[in-house]
């Protein structure tokens, strides 16, 4: 198993705190493996196997409950009354009205509760109502480039970067990455499972051809400003007749499944959030390669990877608008704002000038960066040029 250190450390930090740990993320990104790693940690640190109750509702052997009440009764009868019990419920959203069981278990002081789900639906509606202020979310992504590189144990980062954008970061891909047919079949299984279970079935979608065309459009336009009107018009032009409302609904369903992410715009000068013109990024570049069949626009791919890394580092992320100039990312944390331009290479003088001009137009003193695949490092009147691979590998922070 690949150790997901940041996620594991976070669970360890929350151990025995009376709060529900909710782990979300796209299917096959490693949520169940994280549970296994954490259970191993517990067993190595004084917890007995009798104190651990673990159910995975994608396993047919664990799907013998007809309703949430049966699940609740089963766990309640299984716990030790005089010791702390660690309860793991994997893909809990499969159980109808599961939030009632979760709410009932949470009341028990002897239970330290951990749940996972592959759809953000589980954190909306009744669950949020039941558990307001009583859960903490850990959002998982497929392997970062650093995790991928350490797992394959390569000394050629540029080559592994190329492999990474082709095969993606789902952990199992590491085992089969040298067989392209196996990788494609595996990604096909993930893609169709996400669509069937987390999008089509859950939302009772009937026009699957429009959904398929929508996904291909978004995957093909990562990092581009698009509106639902533009998407709707584009699909109508290729005889995928639809309405803007349908497109908005389907995009919402895709966001819920964690297969894509949306980033909205922020007006730097006016200091306000804008309601029009969003960008979309994919959860895994391997899925994009699988669906589109070729790798183009490597600059947008790098931008997508940097977005995912910023998300892993828990930044609040926006697209920047400064008059007519666009800033790739405006990121926020407690320590303030940072501005980031992402470019494949700035060794061309005109390209460097364009990226610098966009950042120089911002009249405040927050840190500004250009992240590029060049190995060059420089400082242009306070604007720092840094290597993307150094940033992704954690050798440089911002």
Buried (B, 14 or more C-beta within 10 A) or exposed (E): EBEBEBBBEBBEEBBEEEBBBBBBBBBBBBBBBBBBBBBEBBEEEEBEEEBBBBBBBBEEEBEEBEBBEEBBBBBEEEBEEEEBBBBBBBBBBBBEEBBBBBBBBBEBEBBBBBBBBBBBBBBEEEBEEBBEEBBEEBBBBBBBBBBBBBBBEEEEBEEBBEBBBBBBBBBBBBEBBEEEEBBBEBBEEBBEBBBEBBBBEBBEBEBEEBBEBBBBBBBBBBBBBBEBEBBBEBBEEEEBEBEBEBBBBBBEBBBBBBBBBEBBBBBBBEEEEBEEBBBBBBBBBBBBBBBEEEEEBEBBBBBBBBBBBBBBBEBEBBBBBBEEBBBBBBBBEEEEBBBBBBBBBBEEEEBBEBBBEBBBBBEEEEBBBBBBBBEEEEEBEEBBBBBBBBBBBEEBEB
